[in-house]
Amino acid sequence: MMKMSEQTTIEFYKYALNNYTMEQLRYKSVEDVWSVGQMYDHLIAVALEYIAHIETCAASSEEQMSGRTEAGEELFQLGGFPPIKIKLPPEYIPRNPESKEEIIAGLDDVQEKLGKWADKVDYINPRCRCNHNGFGWLNAREWYDLVDMHFRHHLRQKAELDQKLV
């Protein structure tokens, strides 16, 4: 069973889809700003990547003595991302989804996979870790928690994008 926060955050994103037309989901106010649809695509892709790291940690028997970076320590102490914009490399451009159904299917997939790990993640050896480029070596519980932190982080971006919709 997923914790209430993950369930609530993802359900909020699913519910919010009702407020958009496909044109609004694909709308970009300026060229170098993502559309709402691209943000959804990013959220789904990153969540699935983080869940794959949970699976890697669970399958591993190799213990990693390295831990989190300073940024990783700060992130987990705060329980979420600081209220700053993070610029991804220019070659990373999420795609615009073809339909709302595609987005819902992606969010459902994330919820299903998180649900699979919710009761197991705390029993995975915490010294079996995978590296995150910015936050260091994270264990399965940390990757699991990072999914919700990432969804919550993008609520600010969603609000900004919503204000620019025509």
Secondary structure, 3 states (H helix, E strand, C coil): CCCHHHHHHHHHHHHHHHHCCHHHHHCCCCCCCCCHHHHHHHHHHHHHHHHHHHHHHHHCCCCCCCCECHHHHHHHHHCCCCCCCCCCCCCCCCCCCCCHHHHHHHHHHHHHHHHHHHCCHHHCCCCCEEEECCCEEEEHHHHHHHHHHHHHHHHHHHHHHHHCCC
